[in-house]
Amino acid sequence: QVQLVESGGGLVQAGGSLRLSCAPSGTIFRISVMGWYRQIPGIPGKRRESFAVIATNGNTNYGDFVESRFIITRDNDKMTVKLQMKSMEPEDTAAYYCSAVDGSHIYWGNGTLVTVSS
């Protein structure tokens, strides 16, 4: 079964930058929306939250906390989605997941951990 694979996570200092990438392990037809979610660890009941989505035509939408620090891009031919993050804060420490919607099916990755040190 096709899965999404994230890469690029790791440790970064506050104020630094990081770029995440996501690609499918196989072919996914008719991808519409792609996006990034994150889940902050150690908080019981804290859900995975969507914060950056991009449509096939390139239209984007961001969560309020992004404040122009993150940019989501995609390559429709390669079925990839990237997230460029800058001015990172310790509060951005989380597991980051990418997603892709194909009709009624949502594909997920296993996540990549991002840690921002103060």
Sequence and secondary structure as in RCSB ss.txt:
>XXXX:A:sequence
QVQLVESGGGLVQAGGSLRLSCAPSGTIFRISVMGWYRQIPGIPGKRRESFAVIATNGNTNYGDFVESRFIITRD
NDKMTVKLQMKSMEPEDTAAYYCSAVDGSHIYWGNGTLVTVSS
>XXXX:A:secstr
   EEEE  EEEETT  EEEEEEESS  SSEEEEEEEEE TT TT   EEEEEE TTS EEE GGGTT EEEEEE
TTTTEEEEEE S  GGG EEEEEEEEETTEEEEB  EEEEEE 
